[in-house]
C-alpha cells in the first residue's frame, strides 16, 4: 500500500503490458460474447452467468496462488509479491482523477469539468450543472475508496495475491456485466450479487475510516458523518455504496446521491447526508480529497499494525 500510494501504476508499464483490470476485461468480454446469447431463455443465461463468474474468479485466483507459491521459495519473494499486489490498488490514480475534476472546473469552467468527471462516473455529464459535477466527483471518490482500495487491500490481506486478484476480477465483472440492462439482467445477475457480498466488509470499514478521518481534518464533522451513516446508508439502492457516500456527505455537510441520470434514464435514489448542502463546488472536492488522504493514511496504518501483530504472534 505504501509503495502504490507513492508510485501508483506507471504509465509506461500500462502502455507496455496493460493492467490487470484490462486483462480481466478481455476475459469477461470473451465469455460475454460466447455465453450470453439474446435468443436463450433467461434461466439459461443466468446459469451461464454463474459459470462465467466461476471462470472469471478462479482463473486469476489460481494464477495468483501459483505465483505466490513460486515466490515463497525465492529470496525477496515477499517483496516481489508486494510489488505485484500494488497493481490491484488505485490510491494514487483515484486522487489524481478526482483532483483533475476540481482543476478542470477552476481553470476551464463547467465544460471541462463535465469532460473530467465523465472519466470517473457513468452518469450523463451533460445533465450536470457545476454543483452536480462536484457531487458526482465526491461520490465517486467515496465509492471508489471502498471498492478500489479498501476492498482489494482487505482481500489481498486475507488471501494474498490469489485473494486480491480474485476480488479485482469479480469487481471488474460487476462493472462490465452487472448492470440491469436487457442484455445483462440475467447473465450478469451472479456477478452483481457476488460483488455485493464481497464488498460488505470493505464498505463498512471505509465508512468508519472516513468518520475517524473527520476528527483529524479541519472543518469536517465526525458526529454528522456518523449520524448520516446510520440514518442514510441503508436507504441507498446499493447495499455497499451508501456507507462511504453517507460518511463523506455527513463529514462535509453535503447531500450526495439522490436522483441521477444514467443513459437518459432517471434513477431515483435516496439522499446521503439528507439535509446537507446541494450547492457543492470545487472547494468541496478538495476538502473531500483531504478527508480521503487522511482516511487512506489510517488504512495503511491499520493494516501495517495488523501485519506487525501477525508477524510477532
C-alpha positions in Angstrom: 0.0 0.0 0.0 2.8 2.4 0.8 4.6 1.7 -2.5 1.4 2.2 -4.6 0.5 5.3 -2.6 3.7 6.9 -3.8 4.3 5.4 -7.3 0.9 4.3 -8.5 0.8 2.2 -11.7 3.4 3.7 -14.1 2.0 4.9 -17.5 5.0 3.3 -19.3 4.1 -0.1 -17.8 0.4 0.3 -18.8 1.4 1.1 -22.3 3.8 -1.9 -22.4 1.6 -4.6 -20.9 -1.7 -3.1 -19.9 -3.2 -3.6 -16.4 -4.8 -6.5 -14.6 -8.2 -4.8 -15.0 -7.7 -4.7 -18.8 -6.7 -8.4 -18.7 -9.7 -9.3 -16.7 -11.8 -7.2 -19.0 -10.7 -9.2 -22.1 -11.7 -12.5 -20.4 -15.1 -11.1 -19.3 -15.8 -9.7 -22.8 -14.9 -13.1 -24.3 -17.2 -15.0 -22.0 -20.0 -12.5 -22.5 -19.8 -12.9 -26.3 -19.6 -16.7 -26.2 -22.1 -17.5 -23.4 -24.6 -14.6 -23.3 -26.9 -15.2 -26.3 -30.0 -13.0 -26.6 -32.0 -15.9 -28.1 -31.6 -18.1 -25.0 -34.1 -18.1 -22.1 -33.3 -16.0 -19.0 -32.9 -19.2 -16.9 -30.2 -20.5 -19.1 -28.5 -17.1 -19.4 -28.4 -16.9 -15.6 -26.8 -20.3 -15.3 -24.2 -19.4 -17.8 -23.6 -16.2 -15.9 -22.8 -18.2 -12.8 -20.5 -20.5 -14.9 -18.8 -17.4 -16.4 -18.3 -15.9 -12.9 -16.6 -19.0 -11.7 -14.1 -18.8 -14.5 -13.6 -15.1 -14.0 -12.8 -15.5 -10.3 -11.0 -18.8 -10.3 -8.6 -18.2 -13.2 -6.9 -15.1 -11.6 -7.1 -16.8 -8.2 -5.2 -19.9 -9.4 -2.6 -17.8 -11.3 -2.1 -15.6 -8.2 -1.8 -18.6 -5.9 0.8 -20.2 -8.3 2.8 -17.0 -8.5 2.8 -16.6 -4.7 3.9 -20.2 -4.1 6.8 -19.8 -6.5 7.8 -16.5 -4.9 7.7 -18.1 -1.4 10.9 -20.1 -2.2 12.7 -17.1 -3.7 14.9 -14.6 -2.0 13.0 -11.3 -1.6 9.9 -13.2 -2.7 7.6 -11.5 -0.3 8.8 -8.1 -1.5 8.2 -9.1 -5.2 4.7 -10.3 -4.2 4.0 -6.9 -2.6 5.2 -5.1 -5.7 2.9 -7.2 -7.9 0.0 -6.6 -5.4 0.4 -2.8 -6.0 -1.3 -3.3 -9.4 -4.5 -4.2 -7.5 -4.8 -0.9 -5.8 -5.6 2.6 -7.1 -4.8 5.1 -4.3 -2.7 7.4 -6.4 -4.8 7.3 -9.6 -8.1 7.9 -7.7 -6.7 11.0 -6.1 -5.4 12.3 -9.4 -8.6 11.6 -11.3 -10.8 13.4 -8.8 -8.4 16.3 -8.4 -8.5 16.7 -12.1 -12.2 17.5 -11.9 -11.6 20.3 -9.4 -8.7 21.6 -11.5 -10.8 21.5 -14.7 -13.7 23.4 -13.1 -11.3 26.0 -11.7 -9.4 26.5 -15.0 -11.8 25.7 -17.7 -15.3 26.0 -16.2 -18.2 23.7 -16.5 -17.5 22.3 -20.0 -14.1 21.0 -19.0 -15.4 19.9 -15.6 -18.0 17.7 -17.4 -15.3 16.1 -19.5 -13.1 15.4 -16.5 -15.9 13.9 -14.4 -17.1 11.7 -17.4 -13.9 9.7 -17.0 -14.8 8.6 -13.5 -18.6 8.3 -13.4 -21.2 6.6 -15.5 -24.0 9.2 -15.4 -24.8 11.7 -18.2 -22.3 14.6 -17.8 -24.4 16.9 -20.0 -27.2 16.7 -17.4 -24.9 18.0 -14.7 -24.6 21.6 -13.6 -21.4 22.8 -11.7 -22.7 21.5 -8.4 -23.8 18.2 -10.0 -20.3 17.7 -11.4 -18.8 18.3 -7.9 -21.2 16.0 -6.2 -20.5 13.3 -8.8 -16.8 13.6 -8.2 -17.1 13.4 -4.5 -19.5 10.4 -4.7 -17.1 8.6 -7.0 -14.2 9.3 -4.6 -16.1 7.8 -1.7 -17.3 4.7 -3.5 -14.0 4.0 -5.2 -12.1 4.4 -2.0 -14.1 1.4 -0.8 -14.0 -0.9 -3.9 -10.8 0.4 -5.5 -8.6 0.5 -2.4 -10.0 -0.8 0.9 -11.6 -3.9 -0.6 -8.7 -5.2 -2.7 -6.3 -4.4 0.2 -8.6 -6.4 2.5 -8.9 -9.4 0.3 -5.2 -9.4 -0.5 -4.6 -9.4 3.2 -7.0 -12.4 3.6 -5.8 -14.4 0.6 -2.6 -13.0 -0.7 -2.2 -12.4 -4.5 -4.9 -15.0 -5.1 -7.5 -13.2 -2.9 -6.6 -9.8 -4.3 -6.7 -10.9 -7.9 -10.0 -12.8 -7.4 -11.6 -9.7 -5.9 -10.4 -7.4 -8.6 -11.7 -9.8 -11.3 -15.1 -10.1 -9.7 -15.4 -6.3 -9.2 -14.4 -5.8 -12.9 -17.1 -8.3 -13.9 -19.7 -6.3 -11.9 -18.6 -3.1 -13.7 -18.9 -4.7 -17.1 -21.9 -7.1 -16.9 -23.5 -6.5 -13.6 -25.8 -3.7 -14.8 -29.6 -4.2 -15.0 -29.8 -3.9 -18.8 -31.8 -6.2 -21.1 -28.5 -7.9 -22.2 -27.2 -8.4 -18.7 -30.2 -8.6 -16.5 -29.9 -12.4 -16.3 -26.3 -13.1 -17.4 -24.9 -10.5 -15.0 -27.0 -11.4 -12.0 -24.4 -13.6 -10.4 -21.6 -11.0 -10.9 -23.7 -8.3 -9.4 -24.8 -10.3 -6.4 -21.3 -11.7 -5.7 -19.8 -8.2 -5.9 -22.4 -7.0 -3.3 -21.3 -9.8 -1.0 -17.5 -9.4 -1.2 -17.8 -5.6 -0.7 -19.7 -5.8 2.5 -16.7 -5.7 4.9 -14.8 -3.0 3.0 -17.8 -0.6 2.7 -18.4 -0.7 6.4 -14.7 -0.3 7.1 -14.4 2.6 4.6 -17.3 4.5 6.3 -15.5 4.0 9.7 -12.2 5.3 8.3 -13.9 8.4 6.9 -15.6 9.1 10.2 -12.3 8.8 12.0 -10.5 10.9 9.5 -13.2 13.6 10.1 -11.7 14.0 13.6 -8.4 14.9 12.1 -9.4 17.2 9.1 -10.2 20.8 9.9 -13.8 21.7 9.0 -15.0 18.1 8.8 -17.7 16.9 11.2 -17.3 13.4 12.5 -20.6 13.4 14.5 -22.7 14.3 11.5 -20.8 11.8 9.4 -21.6 9.0 12.0 -25.3 10.0 12.1 -25.5 10.1 8.3 -24.1 6.6 8.0 -26.6 5.1 10.4 -29.5 7.1 9.1 -28.9 7.1 5.3 -26.6 4.3 4.2 -29.3 1.6 4.3 -31.5 3.8 2.0 -29.1 3.6 -0.9 -30.1 1.3 -3.8 -26.7 -0.4 -3.4 -26.1 -2.4 -0.2 -22.5 -1.0 -0.1 -22.1 2.3 -1.9 -24.3 4.2 0.6 -21.9 3.6 3.5 -18.8 5.6 2.3 -21.1 8.1 0.5 -23.1 8.8 3.6 -20.0 9.1 5.7 -18.4 11.5 3.2 -21.6 13.5 2.9 -22.1 13.9 6.6 -18.4 14.8 7.2 -18.6 17.6 4.6 -22.1 18.8 5.3 -23.3 17.9 1.9 -26.3 16.0 0.5 -25.0 13.5 -2.1 -26.6 10.9 -4.3 -30.4 11.5 -4.9 -32.0 11.3 -8.3 -29.4 10.9 -11.1 -29.5 10.3 -14.9 -27.7 7.3 -16.5 -28.0 6.8 -20.2 -31.0 9.1 -20.4 -32.8 7.1 -17.6 -33.5 8.9 -14.3 -32.6 6.8 -11.3 -34.5 7.9 -8.2 -32.1 7.2 -5.3 -32.2 8.4 -1.7 -30.1 11.3 -0.5 -26.9 10.5 1.5 -26.4 13.2 4.1 -30.0 14.3 3.9 -30.4 17.9 4.9 -26.9 18.9 3.8 -26.0 21.4 1.1 -26.5 20.5 -2.6 -24.5 23.5 -3.9 -21.2 21.8 -3.8 -18.2 23.4 -5.5 -14.6 22.6 -6.4 -13.5 23.6 -2.9 -15.7 20.8 -1.6 -13.9 18.3 -3.9 -10.6 19.4 -2.4 -12.0 19.1 1.1 -13.1 15.6 0.2 -9.7 14.8 -1.1 -8.1 15.9 2.2 -10.5 13.6 4.0 -9.8 10.7 1.6 -6.0 11.2 2.0 -6.2 11.1 5.9 -8.6 8.1 5.8 -6.1 6.3 3.5 -3.3 7.1 5.9 -5.4 5.5 8.6 -6.0 2.4 6.4 -2.3 2.0 5.8 -1.5 2.4 9.5 -4.3 -0.1 10.4 -3.1 -2.8 8.0 0.5 -2.1 9.0 -0.3 -2.7 12.6 -2.2 -5.9 11.9 0.8 -7.1 9.9 3.2 -6.4 12.8 0.9 -8.2 15.2 0.7 -11.2 12.9 4.5 -11.3 12.5 5.1 -11.0 16.2 2.5 -13.6 17.1 
